[in-house]
Amino acid sequence: MRVGTAETVDAAGMRAQNSSLLLNMIWRERQISRAEIARRTELSPSTVSAIVADLEHSGLVRNIGAGVSRGGRRPTLIGFCDDAYSIVGVELGATHVTAILTDLRGRVRVHRHAPQAVRDDPKSTLQKVKELVQECLEAERVPKRSVLGMGVAVPSPVHPSAPGKLSPLIVPAWRDYDVQEWLKSAFGMPVLVDNDANLGALSECYWGAGVGGEDLAYIKLATGIGCGFIIHGDVYRGSGGTAGEIGHIAVDSSGPQCVCGLRGCLVTLIGSVPLVERARELMGTKGRRAPTVRELVEGARAGEQAARQVIDSLGHYLGIAVAGLLNLLNPAIVVLGGEISSVGDLLLDPLRTSVRKRALSTSMAETRIVTSALGDKAIAVGAATLVLQAALRNRSLFPLQHVGRTA
């Protein structure tokens, strides 16, 4: 490569890097002046003005009026346009599909949810995703060209070399399917895929318990049990994408056989299926249908002894895994998500007791254990946030020209 060409490439790369830097800053601050941007970034005022003009042309930022004077002319403030583009977020649960449409601030504008045999029926599941996403787009009359991309949360580890492929060990029915490629082909937009617990953690990092910037762990309590980590503001996935698979920590060597091949995994004891089955046995209703997780939650809140006993057991076994987590990573916050976590202190109290018996006192003292306040859309919002995070870090992921929301 000739020297002149190399210098041109380097200059283009620097402009792209600075554009992403400013976009992040304006998004984070919500409103800020050009002068303040120049001061913080140490870029020249002319460079800042040129980049801001480009971002204005793309519809990502706009002038929002004069700010407060600090002794001179009142500065013109630049604001981020939260509604410049839409993002699709999809959650594939073991037994349901959720699709949402958000703005660039994580606010949910449309929500669709349907029961679905995700683990066992990939073909129908993907068709259901297509149907629900299309409903979201039509509800807001959003053309696909105004959608930044789609994030998808899946109930499986995701290997970085094949992000669309689910683990055949965990969900064998999906062996021949590539979620990313299928949805890219169906919608003609960028698609990013990650593990559901990882995206629950990302959602908490941006919009929930972790907005203060602390490292956190998010534990999803559902049909499966998974954990996502945020370390220094980023999801930690491990070398092969399996970091956080606490559901497959063996906590009882004589326990039931797990689908992963191990025995006594945490998920075999506190996944939603064994939980409601245990509740049925304790309630003396064997032979009749097991209660739903929602009924178990309502029973525990109402003081039903069997339901409380099941929740206590959940807290005990989960505490074994959480204690190890605190000793190994010592996150500032552990967030519990999933419908069962809505019982609040009825779960947190036995969990904390179990942790105290097993974790180093210094680890326990530095960690808050809380339940999520983000509700049942948390993981789908995390999926949309995955796309938002990628675009804020790489300005080129936004379309070159803003096309608006109308067809």
C-alpha positions in Angstrom: 0.0 0.0 0.0 1.4 3.5 -0.9 2.0 5.9 2.0 -0.6 8.3 0.7 -3.2 5.5 0.6 -2.3 4.5 4.2 -2.7 8.0 5.4 -6.1 8.3 3.8 -7.2 5.0 5.4 -5.9 6.2 8.8 -7.7 9.5 8.5 -11.0 7.8 7.6 -10.6 5.4 10.5 -9.9 8.3 12.9 -13.0 10.2 11.6 -15.1 7.1 12.2 -13.7 6.6 15.7 -14.3 10.2 16.6 -17.9 10.0 15.2 -18.6 7.0 17.4 -17.0 8.8 20.4 -19.2 11.9 20.0 -22.4 9.8 19.3 -21.8 7.9 22.5 -21.2 11.1 24.5 -24.4 12.9 23.2 -26.5 9.7 23.8 -25.1 9.4 27.3 -25.5 13.1 28.3 -28.8 13.5 26.4 -27.9 17.2 25.8 -24.5 18.8 25.6 -22.9 21.8 23.8 -20.3 21.6 21.1 -17.9 23.5 23.3 -18.3 21.0 26.1 -17.8 18.1 23.7 -14.6 19.8 22.4 -13.4 20.3 26.0 -13.9 16.7 27.1 -12.6 15.0 23.9 -9.8 17.5 23.2 -10.9 17.6 19.6 -10.8 20.9 17.7 -14.1 22.9 17.6 -14.1 22.6 13.8 -13.8 18.8 14.0 -16.6 18.6 16.5 -18.8 20.9 14.4 -18.2 18.7 11.3 -19.1 15.5 13.1 -22.1 17.0 14.7 -23.3 18.2 11.3 -23.0 14.7 9.9 -24.9 13.3 12.9 -27.6 15.9 12.4 -27.9 15.0 8.7 -28.4 11.4 9.8 -31.2 12.4 12.1 -29.4 11.1 15.2 -29.0 14.5 16.9 -30.5 18.0 16.7 -30.2 21.5 18.1 -32.5 21.8 21.1 -32.0 25.4 22.2 -29.7 27.6 24.3 -28.1 26.3 27.4 -27.1 28.2 30.6 -24.4 30.9 30.1 -21.2 30.6 32.1 -20.0 34.1 31.5 -20.3 34.4 27.7 -22.7 33.7 25.0 -25.3 31.1 25.8 -24.2 27.8 24.2 -26.4 25.9 21.8 -27.2 22.5 23.1 -27.2 19.3 21.0 -29.7 16.6 21.9 -29.9 12.9 21.0 -33.0 11.9 18.9 -34.3 8.9 20.8 -36.9 8.2 18.1 -34.6 8.5 15.1 -34.7 4.7 14.6 -36.5 1.7 16.0 -35.0 -1.6 17.3 -36.6 -5.0 17.4 -36.0 -7.2 20.4 -36.9 -10.9 20.5 -36.8 -13.3 23.4 -37.0 -17.1 22.7 -38.0 -18.7 26.0 -38.3 -22.4 26.4 -42.1 -22.1 26.2 -42.8 -18.7 24.7 -41.8 -16.0 22.2 -41.7 -12.3 23.0 -41.2 -9.5 20.4 -40.9 -5.8 21.2 -40.2 -2.6 19.3 -38.1 0.0 21.2 -36.7 3.5 20.5 -33.0 4.3 21.0 -33.5 4.8 24.7 -34.8 1.3 25.5 -38.5 2.4 25.8 -40.9 -0.3 24.6 -43.4 1.0 22.1 -45.0 -2.3 21.1 -45.1 -5.6 22.8 -46.3 -9.0 21.5 -46.1 -12.3 23.4 -47.3 -15.9 22.6 -46.8 -19.3 24.1 -44.6 -21.5 21.9 -42.9 -24.9 22.2 -39.5 -23.3 21.4 -37.2 -26.1 22.6 -39.0 -28.8 20.5 -40.3 -27.0 17.4 -37.8 -24.7 15.8 -39.7 -24.4 12.5 -42.9 -23.1 14.0 -41.0 -21.0 16.5 -39.2 -19.0 13.7 -42.6 -18.6 11.9 -44.1 -17.3 15.2 -41.2 -14.8 15.6 -41.7 -13.6 12.0 -45.4 -13.1 12.7 -44.9 -11.2 16.0 -42.2 -9.0 14.7 -44.3 -8.1 11.7 -47.2 -7.2 14.1 -44.9 -4.9 16.0 -43.7 -3.1 12.9 -47.3 -2.7 11.5 -48.7 -1.5 14.9 -46.4 1.5 14.7 -46.3 1.7 10.9 -42.5 1.4 11.0 -40.9 0.5 7.6 -38.0 -1.9 7.8 -35.6 0.7 6.5 -36.2 2.7 9.7 -35.2 -0.2 11.9 -31.7 -0.3 13.1 -31.6 -4.0 13.6 -32.9 -7.0 15.5 -31.5 -8.5 18.7 -32.5 -12.1 19.6 -32.2 -13.7 23.1 -31.9 -17.5 23.0 -32.1 -20.2 25.7 -28.7 -21.6 24.9 -25.0 -20.7 25.0 -23.9 -18.9 21.9 -20.4 -19.6 20.5 -18.8 -16.4 19.0 -17.8 -18.3 15.8 -21.4 -19.4 15.1 -23.8 -16.9 16.9 -26.9 -18.2 15.1 -26.4 -21.8 16.1 -27.9 -23.0 19.4 -26.2 -25.7 21.5 -27.3 -29.2 20.3 -26.6 -30.4 23.8 -29.1 -28.1 25.4 -31.7 -27.8 22.5 -31.0 -30.7 20.2 -34.1 -30.0 18.0 -32.3 -26.8 16.8 -29.2 -28.6 15.5 -29.9 -27.8 11.8 -31.2 -24.2 12.3 -29.3 -20.9 12.2 -31.4 -18.3 14.0 -29.3 -15.4 12.8 -29.3 -16.4 9.1 -33.0 -17.3 9.0 -34.1 -13.9 10.5 -31.7 -11.9 8.4 -33.1 -13.6 5.3 -36.7 -13.1 6.5 -36.4 -9.4 7.4 -33.4 -8.1 5.5 -31.9 -6.3 8.5 -28.9 -6.9 10.8 -29.5 -9.6 13.4 -27.5 -10.1 16.6 -27.9 -13.1 18.8 -26.9 -13.8 22.4 -27.7 -16.0 25.4 -30.9 -14.9 27.2 -29.2 -14.4 30.6 -26.4 -12.4 29.0 -29.0 -10.0 27.6 -30.8 -9.9 30.9 -27.5 -8.7 32.4 -27.1 -6.1 29.6 -30.7 -4.9 30.2 -29.9 -4.4 33.9 -26.6 -2.6 33.0 -28.3 0.0 30.8 -31.8 0.4 32.4 -31.9 -1.4 35.8 -29.8 -2.1 38.9 -26.5 -1.6 37.1 -27.0 1.9 35.7 -24.4 3.2 38.2 -21.7 1.3 36.4 -21.1 -1.4 38.9 -20.2 -5.0 37.8 -23.2 -7.3 38.1 -24.5 -10.8 37.7 -28.0 -11.4 36.4 -29.6 -14.8 37.1 -32.5 -15.9 35.1 -34.9 -18.3 36.9 -37.1 -20.0 34.5 -37.4 -23.4 32.7 -33.6 -23.1 32.6 -31.2 -21.4 35.0 -28.6 -19.1 33.5 -26.4 -16.3 34.6 -25.0 -13.3 32.7 -22.1 -11.2 33.8 -21.3 -7.5 33.2 -17.6 -6.7 33.9 -16.4 -3.1 33.2 -19.6 -2.3 31.3 -19.4 -5.3 28.9 -21.0 -8.8 28.9 -18.4 -11.4 29.8 -19.1 -14.5 27.6 -16.0 -16.7 28.1 -13.8 -18.2 25.4 -16.6 -20.4 24.0 -19.7 -18.4 25.0 -20.6 -20.7 28.0 -19.7 -18.3 30.9 -22.5 -18.2 33.4 -24.0 -21.6 32.9 -24.7 -21.9 36.6 -27.8 -24.0 35.9 -25.4 -26.9 35.2 -23.4 -26.6 38.4 -23.8 -29.9 40.2 -25.2 -29.2 43.6 -26.4 -32.7 44.5 -24.3 -35.6 43.3 -27.2 -38.0 43.9 -29.7 -35.8 42.2 -31.7 -36.3 39.0 -30.0 -36.8 35.6 -29.8 -33.6 33.6 -30.2 -33.2 29.8 -26.5 -32.1 29.7 -25.4 -35.5 30.9 -24.4 -34.5 34.4 -26.3 -35.5 37.6 -27.8 -33.2 40.2 -27.4 -29.9 38.2 -29.0 -26.8 39.7 -31.6 -26.7 37.0 -32.9 -30.2 37.8 -33.7 -28.9 41.3 -34.9 -25.3 40.8 -35.9 -25.0 37.2 -39.6 -24.2 36.8 -40.5 -27.8 35.9 -39.1 -29.4 39.1 -40.3 -26.5 41.2 -44.0 -26.8 40.2 -43.8 -30.6 40.4 -42.5 -30.4 43.9 -45.3 -28.0 44.7 -47.8 -30.5 43.4 -46.4 -33.3 45.6 -46.4 -31.1 48.7 -50.0 -29.9 48.1 -51.1 -33.5 47.8 -52.4 -33.0 44.3 -50.5 -35.8 42.6 -52.4 -37.0 39.6 -53.8 -33.5 38.9 -52.0 -30.8 37.0 -49.1 -29.0 38.6 -49.6 -25.4 39.6 -48.2 -22.8 37.2 -45.3 -20.6 38.3 -47.7 -17.7 38.7 -50.0 -19.8 40.9 -46.9 -20.8 43.0 -46.0 -17.1 43.4 -49.6 -16.2 44.4 -49.7 -19.1 46.8 -46.4 -18.1 48.5 -47.7 -14.5 48.8 -50.9 -15.8 50.4 -49.0 -17.8 52.9 -49.6 -21.3 51.6 -47.2 -23.6 53.4 -46.4 -25.8 50.5 -45.6 -22.9 48.2 -43.5 -21.2 50.9 -41.6 -24.5 51.4 -40.8 -24.7 47.6 -39.5 -21.1 47.6 -37.4 -21.8 50.7 -35.8 -24.8 48.9 -35.2 -22.7 45.8 -33.4 -20.1 47.9 -31.3 -22.8 49.6 -30.0 -24.4 46.4 -29.6 -21.2 44.5 -27.6 -19.9 47.5 -25.1 -22.7 46.9 -24.4 -21.4 43.4 -24.5 -17.7 44.3 -22.0 -18.2 47.2 -19.5 -19.7 44.7 -20.3 -16.8 42.3 -19.5 -14.3 45.0 -16.2 -16.0 46.0 -15.1 -16.2 42.4 -16.1 -12.9 40.9 -17.4 -10.7 43.7 -19.8 -8.6 41.7 -21.3 -5.5 43.2 -24.8 -6.6 42.5 -26.6 -10.0 41.9 -30.0 -9.5 40.2 -32.6 -12.2 40.1 -35.0 -12.3 37.1 -37.8 -14.5 35.9 -41.4 -14.8 37.1 -40.5 -16.7 40.3 -38.3 -13.8 41.5 -41.4 -11.6 41.9 -42.0 -13.2 45.3 -39.3 -10.8 46.5 -38.1 -11.2 50.1 -39.8 -14.6 50.3 -37.0 -15.8 48.1 -34.3 -13.3 49.0 -34.3 -14.1 52.7 -33.6 -17.9 52.4 -31.2 -17.2 49.5 -29.1 -14.7 51.6 -29.1 -17.1 54.6 -27.8 -19.9 52.3 -25.2 -17.6 50.8 -24.0 -16.4 54.3 -23.3 -20.0 55.2 -21.0 -20.6 52.2 -19.5 -17.3 50.9 -16.6 -15.4 52.4 -17.9 -12.7 54.7 -15.9 -10.0 52.7 -17.6 -11.2 49.5 -21.0 -11.1 51.0 -20.5 -7.7 52.5 -19.6 -6.0 49.2 -22.5 -7.5 47.2 -26.2 -6.5 47.0 -28.6 -9.3 46.1 -31.8 -7.9 44.6 -34.7 -8.9 42.4 -35.2 -7.2 39.0 -37.5 -4.3 38.6 -37.6 -4.5 34.8 -40.5 -6.9 34.5 -41.3 -9.6 32.0 -39.9 -7.6 29.0 -36.4 -7.4 30.5 -34.7 -9.9 28.3 -36.4 -8.8 25.1 -35.3 -5.2 26.0 -31.8 -6.6 26.5 -31.9 -8.1 23.0 -32.8 -4.7 21.6 -30.0 -3.1 23.7 -27.5 -5.4 22.2 -28.1 -3.7 18.8 -28.1 -0.3 20.4 -24.8 -0.9 22.1 -23.2 -2.1 18.9 -24.4 0.9 16.9 -23.3 3.4 19.5 -19.9 1.9 19.5 -19.7 1.8 15.7 -21.4 4.8 14.0 -21.3 3.0 10.6 -24.0 0.6 11.8 -26.5 3.4 11.6 -27.7 4.1 8.0 -25.9 6.9 6.2 -29.0 8.9 5.8 -31.9 9.2 8.1 -35.1 7.9 6.4 -37.7 8.7 9.0 -40.4 6.5 10.5 -43.1 6.9 7.9 -43.4 4.7 4.8 
